[in-house]
Amino acid sequence: MYIAMNRFRVVPGYEEAFEAVWREREGRLKEVPGYLEFHLLKGPKADDHTLYATHTVWATQESFKAWTHSEQFRAAHARAGETPVKYLSGPHFEGFQVIQHEDANGNRLPVAA
């Protein structure tokens, strides 16, 4: 399993516009093999920004890489530069290989190497 995250530092006053962009965009992830789930996360506020992160879970890192080279990825990001949102800087990507997975009952689930 692989987790891909992007962190966004949104300038104060643009939080609603940022959230609207994600609410209103056409989701294309479900069309790509290996996609498992997506989360949009809102983090703490600082004086100069509100922290957000996107969090996608993939069956494998290769599945995620295939998404980034897919027609669905290009379509999902085609209007990215047209948003009315101001950022402190561009998104910061972080990718993680899952080495342990535990469910809500405390059962440790197998993770593919």
Residue, then its C-alpha position, 0 to 999 in steps of 0.5 A: m500500500y502507498i499513501a500520496m500526500n500534497r500539503f497546501r499553505v492557503v493564504p487567510g481568506y481563501e480557505e472557502a475558495f480552496e475547499a470549493v475547488w475540491r468540492e466542485r472538481e470532477g473526481r477521476l481517481k476511481e477510474v484508475p486501477g489501484y486507487l483505494e481512497f481520498h481525503l481532503l484534510k484541513g489542518p492548523k491555522a498560522d498567521d500567514h496560512t491555513l494548512y491543508a493536505t490531500h491524502t490518497v491511498w493506493a494499492t501500490q506505488e506503481s499504481f500511484k505513478a500510473w495515475t500521474h501519467s494518465e489521461q485522468f490525471r491530466a483531465a483532473h488537473a487541467r484547470a489547476g492554474e485558474t483557481p481563485v485561491k492564493y497560496l504561500s507556495g506550490p503544493h509540497f508532495e510527500g509519498f509513503q510506503v505503508i509498512q504496517h496497517e491496523d484496522a479499527n478492531g486492532n487487527r494488523l493487516p498484511v501489507a504487500a512489500 
